[in-house]
Amino acid sequence: MPAFGTVLIDHDPQQKRIARLVLNRPERLNPIGNGTPGDIRRAVAWAEANDDIHVVIVEGAGRAFCAGYDLAEYAEGVGTEGAVGDHPCRQEKTPWDPMVDYAAMKGHTDDFMSLWRCRKPTIAKVLGYAVAGGSDIALCCDLLVMADDARIGYMPTRVWGCPTTAMWTYRLGATRAKQLMFTGDTIDGAQAAEWGLANLAVPAAELEAATQRLAQRIAGVPQSHLAMHKLVVNQVWHSMGLEQSQMFATLFDGITRHNPEGLWFRRFAEVNGFKAAVQWRDSGQHIPQGDEARARVAELEAQLAAAKARL
């Protein structure tokens, strides 16, 4: 099985016309690290170059699709080899440079969109969670099949995030996209299907069979026909301004991570751990803003300095 860092891809063992692209960090619910977006893009390129493949199933190893960006890396500042320094998406310099952040995150957005640009149809098979950045990956796929109890949403819209792919509006329409983005709530697979976000929602035990049936049905269509139909539909979204929407969303995402509220979230995570920061974010209690956030940042930075002095 070809491996690209954090993902695997290969032919389905029963059907060579189907590829299985697997997000492969199951011990952490397949979080997105710095290398994951590029790994996805390289895996998609492998499928594109393989003449046998007609359709790609995208899934997560283990019990979840993807739980979003690795907050231990992006919020606490801890990478796979320990503490990391200044990062384009987590800048410590003052003032921060929005274009440095934008370049890094636009690269991630473009990598995720390789699933959307791929000439071959892509199907997201969602078990467990496809949340935060994981929902970006799922919604860049052409079709979405979910377990009826799986969860999808973008909780960081409450603080420290804006969905860079901007897919919620295009997939759901403005009213329901606003509801999810204003609240940061998630919905289950059954509701996603009712809203038209998911193509299918089935019991978790039936998810593999349902996804396989859909993929096999598509796999019987000539590649050229699939490519033409996908180009026609994608062109509609291009005409509606998808690329411009993604430009704004990706720029705004950087702002949410470096404005007073975003800096508070990061400092809170550094002091208390990302689980505590996420618990606050998702609890519904008010998130510090403006001068309150600035004051709390100062308090948290004093705690960090005191802890560093004790080392």
N, C-alpha and C positions, 0 to 999 in steps of 0.2 A: 504493500500500500504506500503510495507516495506520501511523504510527510513534508509539510511546510511550517516548521516551527510549532505553532500552537494549533494547527489544524491538520487533518488528514483528508485525503480524497482518493477514491478508487471507484472502479465499476461495482455496481450492485452484484453480489455473487450469483443472483438468479437471472439478471437481465443486463446484458452488456450495454444496452442503450440508455441505461440509467446510471448516473454517477451519484455517489454519496459523499457529500462534503461535511465533515464532522468537526465541530469546535471541540477541542480536546484538552480541556483543563477541568475534568469532572470533579476533582477534589475541592474546587472553589466555585462550583456552578458555572464554569466556563467564562470567567471574567475577561474583559478586553484589556490586554496589556499593550505596551507601546508597539509590539511587533504584530499583534493580531490583525489589524486592518490590512497590512501589506501581505500577510500570510493568506488571507481570504482572497485578495486580488490574484496572487500567484496560483492559488488552487483553481480559481475560475479560469485563468489563462490555460491551465493544464486541460481543463474540461473543454474549453473552446478549441484547443489544438487537436483533440482526440476525435477523429472522424466517426467513431462508433457511437458517441454519446449524443442523445437527443434531448435529454432533460436532466436537471440537477436537483437532487433533494439536499437541503441544508438542514442540519440537525445538531443537537448538542450531545456530547457523551454523558452518560449518567442520567441524573434525575432532573436536569434542567436544560433549556435551550441556551440561554445566556443571561446572567444576572447583571449585566451592564459593565461599565468601566471599573477596573480594579481600583477601588478607593484606597486600599492600602498603599498603592503606588501613586495615585493621582491626588488624594486628599492628605494622607498622612505623610507622603513623601518617602515611602519605603518601597524600593524595588525588589527584584528577585535576589539581589545580592546585598541587601541592606539599605541604609539611608542613601538617598540621592539628593543632588543639589538642585540648582535652579533648572527649571524645565520650561519650555515654551508655553505650556498650558498651565503652569503653576509658578509664575514669575515672582521672584522676591525683590527684583530691582524696582526702584521708584524714580520716576513713573514707569509703569509697565508699558511694553510696546505691543499694541493690539495687532499689528500686522505680523509680528513674529508668531503670536498665538494663532492668528488666522491661517497662516501658511501651514502650520502643523495640523490644525484641525481640518482644514480644507483637504489636506492629503488624506486624512482618515475618511472624510465624507466621500471623496472620490473613490477610495478603495472599497468602501461598502457599496457604492453605486456600481461597481463592476458586476454585481449580481443583477442589477437592473439593466445595464448595458449589454450584458452577455447575449449573444445571438440565440442561445438556447434557453428555453424556459427554466425558471428556478422556482422551487417550492420550499417554503419554510415549514418544517415539521416541528411544532412547538409543544413540548412537554414541560411541565413545571413553571418556569418563568422565562419570559422574553421582555425584560424590563430595562428602562433607561437606555443606555447604548445598545443593549441587546434587542430592544424594539426597533432601533434603526436598522440593524442587520435583517431582522425578520421582514420589515416593511419595504426593504429594498428588493426583496424577492417578489416575483410576479404573483405568486399565489401563496395563500396562508392556510394551513391545516393545523388545528389546535385540539388538544385534549380539552374537554368541556370544563375541567376544573383548573386549567393552566391560567396564568395571569399575564396580561400585557399592559404596558403603560409607561409613562415617563415621569417618575416621581421627582427627579431633580428640577422640574419646572417650578417647584416650590422655592428652591434656592439652589444656586450653583449649577445651572444647566439650561440649555435651550436645544431642542432636537435639531441637530445640524442638517439632517437630510430633509427636514420639512415635509415628511411624508404624511403626517397625520391629516392635514387639510385635504390633500389630494386623495387619500384613501377613505376619509370619513365625511368630508364636507365641513364647512366652516363652523356650524353650530356645535356639533359634537366634538370637533377638534378643540374648540375653545373650552368646552366643559372639561375635557381631560387636561388641557394645558393650564387652565386657571386653578385646578384643584390638585394636580399631581396624582389623581386617583388611578388605580388600575381596574381593568375589567377582566372577567373570566372568559374562557373560550366560548361558552354558550352565548354570552352577551355580545361578544365580538362577532359571532356569526349572525345574530339577530340584527346588529347594526350594519352588517355588510362588510365589516373589516376582514373577517375570516371567511374563506370559501366554504369550509366545513368545520364543525366541532363535533367530536365524538368522545365516548368514554376513553380514558387513558389506555385501557387494555386493547382498544380497537384502533388506536392511533396509527400504528405501523401498517396495519392492513389497509386502512382507508387511504393513507398517503401513497402506499404502493399501488393501489388500484388506480388512483388518479394519475400517477406517474406513468404507469403502463399504458393507460389510455392515450396519453400525450405521446409516448414513445413510438406509437405506431404511425404518427404523422411524419411525412418527409421533412427533413431539416430545413429545406428552403422555405417551405410553407410556414413552419413555425417562426423562422426568422422574419419573414415578411409581416406576419400578423403581429408579432411583437413590436416591430418598428412602427407600424401604423398606430398602435395604441400608445406607445411611448411618445410618438410625435405629438399627440394631442396634449400630453402633459408639458412637453417642451413649449408648445404654443401658448399654454396657460402661464408660462413664466417659472417653471420649476427651477431652472438654474439660478435665476435672480432670487427666488425665495431661499434657496440654499445659501447663496452668498450672504444675505442678511442674517439668516438663522445662525450660520457659522460664526459670523462676526459678533452677533449678540451673545452667543454661547461663551465666547472669550470674555465679554464684559461681565457676564454673570459670575464668572470665577475670580474676577479681580476688583469688582466694586466692593463697597463696604460690607454688604451682605455676604457676598461670596468669600471675602477674606475672613469674616467671622466664622463661616462654616469650616473653612480650612483650618484656622487656628483652633477651633473647638475640636476638630478631628485630631489634630496633632497633640492636644493636651489629653483628650478623653478617649480617643480611638474612634475609628470610623463607624463602628456599630452604634455608639452613643450619639454621634452626629446624625446618623440616618434615623435613629429612633426619634430624636427631636424633630427633624425635618418632617417626618411622616405622621407625627402624633396629632397635628392640627393646632398645637399651641403656636402663638405668634412668633414669627422669626424676626430677630432684631434688624432694624433698618436705619439707614442714615446715621445720625449722631449717636443713637443708642448702639448701633453696630460698631461704630468707631471706638466708643468707650469700652465696649466688651473686648474688642480686638486688643486694645492697650492692656487690659487686665490679663488676657490670655498670654500675650507676648511677655508680660512680666513674669508669669508662671513658668513659661518656657525658659526665659533667661535664668531664673532662679534654679530650675532643675539642671540646666547646663552648667551652672557655677558649682553645683554639688558634685559633679562628675570628676 
